[in-house]
Amino acid sequence: AIGDVNGDGTDDLAIGAYGADGGASDSGAVYVVYLPQTGSMSVSMADATLEGGAASDFAGLGLSGEHDANGDGTDAVLVSAHQEDSGGSKAGAAYLFTSVPAGSTDLSAANATFVGANAEDKAATSGALVDDLDSDGVDDIAVGAPGNDDAGAAAGAAYVYFGGSLSGSLSLGSADAIARGENAGDAAGISIAGGDINGDGVGDLLVGARYEDAGGIDAGAAYVLFGGGL
């Protein structure tokens, strides 16, 4: 479920197919169905298709919606392609569409693209549109890069961009806020979620670190970052 991405007042549905070959082998795709819809249908009958452009990008492995990332009243969609190579081999990328028009669209036409900062970062292994973290009235974007090495080999990182007039190709190194894993091998950012966790009316961020060792080798941990102070 991705919210209303075509502005007709009804929430819609997106289906990720990360092994789809329409753009190239395993380039991936996302199929969007404008609801309501009844009966059985093939994804080839979807109202809109967002297609990965390069082999082995695996676009559509992650999807997020149900948030308005630019304040225009229409819900956005964030498409993850964790092995996209623009920032280096398998640096990863996430594509933001502030609305989804009918027909077939290449991911390169996204309103904004968040590109992994380094090779093997695997940015957008997780990616989420999240509640408003900076209290400006617009929802925000979080992208996890569990392979990032800034705090140690594969310590991982989570990057936050505040929503608004985002456009073009943006390196995650220029994010508005960055939360880095504590130790090498933690893989922080392998999962990300948002919501108002402490009930103060400001969005918060939850960052998973699958291999964090505080509770034992590879026991894992989740970190809560309260919004407003990011």
C-alpha positions in Angstrom: 0.0 0.0 0.0 1.5 3.3 -1.1 -1.2 5.9 -0.5 -2.7 8.0 -3.2 0.0 8.5 -5.9 -2.2 9.8 -8.7 -4.3 12.3 -6.8 -7.7 10.7 -7.4 -8.5 10.5 -3.7 -8.1 6.7 -3.4 -5.1 4.8 -2.1 -3.1 2.7 -4.5 -0.9 -0.4 -4.6 2.7 -1.0 -5.7 4.3 -4.4 -6.4 8.1 -4.7 -6.5 9.7 -7.2 -9.0 13.4 -6.9 -8.4 14.3 -9.6 -10.9 12.3 -8.1 -13.8 14.3 -7.8 -17.0 12.4 -5.0 -18.9 15.3 -2.6 -18.7 18.1 -5.2 -18.6 18.7 -8.5 -16.9 17.6 -8.2 -13.2 17.2 -4.4 -13.6 14.0 -4.7 -11.7 10.6 -2.9 -11.8 7.8 -1.6 -9.8 4.2 -2.0 -10.9 1.6 0.5 -9.7 -2.1 -0.3 -9.7 -4.6 2.6 -9.2 -7.3 1.3 -6.9 -10.1 0.4 -6.6 -9.5 -2.7 -8.7 -11.4 -6.1 -8.8 -10.7 -9.5 -10.2 -7.5 -11.2 -11.2 -4.9 -9.3 -13.2 -1.4 -9.6 -14.4 1.2 -7.0 -13.5 1.5 -6.4 -17.2 -1.9 -4.8 -16.9 -0.7 -2.3 -14.2 -1.6 1.3 -14.6 2.0 2.4 -14.2 5.4 0.8 -14.4 8.7 2.2 -13.0 11.5 0.4 -14.7 15.2 0.0 -13.6 17.6 0.8 -16.3 20.7 -1.2 -15.8 21.5 -4.9 -15.3 21.5 -6.2 -11.7 20.2 -3.0 -10.1 17.4 -5.0 -8.5 15.1 -2.0 -8.4 12.0 -2.7 -6.5 13.6 -4.9 -3.8 12.5 -2.2 -1.4 9.4 0.1 -1.6 7.9 2.8 0.6 5.0 5.2 0.3 2.1 6.7 2.2 3.9 10.0 2.8 3.8 13.4 1.0 7.5 14.2 0.5 7.0 17.7 -1.1 3.8 19.0 0.4 1.8 18.9 -2.8 -1.0 16.8 -1.3 -0.1 13.6 -3.3 1.7 10.7 -1.8 5.2 9.9 -3.0 6.9 6.6 -3.7 10.5 5.7 -2.9 12.0 2.8 -4.9 15.2 1.1 -3.7 17.9 -0.3 -6.0 20.6 -1.4 -3.7 23.1 -2.6 -6.4 22.9 0.5 -8.7 26.3 1.7 -9.8 26.1 5.5 -10.3 28.1 6.2 -7.1 30.5 3.2 -7.6 30.0 -0.5 -8.0 27.0 -1.5 -5.9 26.9 1.9 -4.2 23.1 1.7 -4.5 20.4 4.3 -5.1 16.9 5.3 -4.1 14.5 7.0 -6.5 11.8 9.4 -5.3 8.7 9.9 -7.4 6.4 12.6 -5.8 3.6 11.2 -7.9 3.2 8.3 -10.3 1.8 9.0 -13.8 0.2 6.3 -15.9 2.3 4.4 -18.4 5.9 3.2 -18.3 8.5 5.4 -16.8 12.3 4.8 -16.4 13.6 5.3 -12.9 16.0 7.9 -14.3 12.9 10.2 -14.6 12.5 10.3 -10.8 12.0 13.7 -9.2 15.1 13.0 -7.0 17.7 10.2 -6.9 19.7 9.5 -3.7 22.9 7.9 -4.7 25.2 5.8 -2.5 28.4 7.7 -1.6 30.8 4.9 -2.1 31.3 1.6 -3.9 29.7 -1.4 -2.0 27.7 0.9 0.3 24.5 -0.9 -1.0 22.5 2.2 -0.2 18.8 1.7 -0.3 19.0 -1.9 1.0 16.4 -0.2 3.1 14.7 3.1 2.3 11.6 4.7 3.8 9.4 7.8 3.5 9.0 8.7 7.1 7.0 11.1 9.3 8.1 14.7 9.5 11.4 14.7 11.4 12.2 18.4 11.4 8.7 19.8 12.1 8.5 21.8 8.8 5.2 20.2 7.8 6.6 18.0 5.1 7.5 14.3 5.4 11.1 13.1 5.0 13.3 10.5 3.4 15.6 8.0 5.1 18.0 5.6 3.3 20.0 2.9 4.8 23.5 1.8 3.5 24.6 -1.2 5.6 27.8 -1.6 3.6 29.1 1.9 4.3 32.6 2.0 5.8 32.8 5.5 7.3 32.7 4.3 10.9 34.5 1.0 10.1 34.2 -1.7 7.5 30.5 -2.3 6.9 29.6 -0.4 10.1 26.7 1.0 8.0 24.9 4.3 8.0 21.5 5.8 7.7 20.9 9.0 5.8 18.1 11.5 6.2 16.9 14.1 3.7 14.3 16.6 4.8 11.4 16.6 2.3 10.5 19.6 0.2 11.9 20.8 -3.2 14.3 17.9 -3.7 15.3 17.3 -7.3 18.1 15.8 -9.4 20.8 13.4 -8.4 21.9 13.8 -4.8 24.8 12.0 -3.2 24.0 10.6 0.2 27.1 12.2 1.5 25.3 15.5 1.3 22.3 14.3 3.4 20.7 16.7 6.0 21.5 14.1 8.8 23.7 11.0 8.9 23.6 8.3 11.6 26.6 6.0 11.4 27.0 2.5 12.8 29.0 2.2 16.0 31.4 -0.6 15.1 32.8 -2.4 12.0 30.4 -5.1 10.8 27.3 -3.8 12.5 25.5 -3.2 9.1 23.5 -0.3 10.5 20.8 0.8 8.1 20.0 -2.7 6.9 16.5 -1.8 8.0 14.8 1.6 8.6 11.3 2.6 9.8 9.7 5.8 11.0 6.8 7.0 13.2 6.1 9.1 16.3 7.6 6.8 18.8 7.6 9.1 21.9 4.2 10.8 21.2 5.6 14.3 21.0 4.0 15.0 17.6 7.4 14.9 15.8 8.5 12.0 13.6 11.2 9.6 14.9 13.5 7.2 13.2 14.3 3.5 13.9 17.6 2.1 12.5 18.4 -1.6 12.6 21.9 -2.9 12.9 21.6 -6.6 12.3 25.1 -7.6 13.4 25.7 -5.3 16.4 27.5 -7.3 19.2 26.4 -5.6 22.5 24.2 -8.5 23.3 26.5 -11.2 21.9 28.2 -11.8 18.6 25.8 -10.7 15.8 23.0 -10.4 18.4 21.9 -7.2 16.6 20.3 -3.9 17.8 17.8 -1.3 16.9 18.4 2.4 17.5 15.7 5.0 18.1 16.5 8.6 17.0 14.0 11.2 18.2 13.2 13.8 15.5 13.7 17.4 16.0 17.3 17.0 17.1 18.6 15.3 14.0 
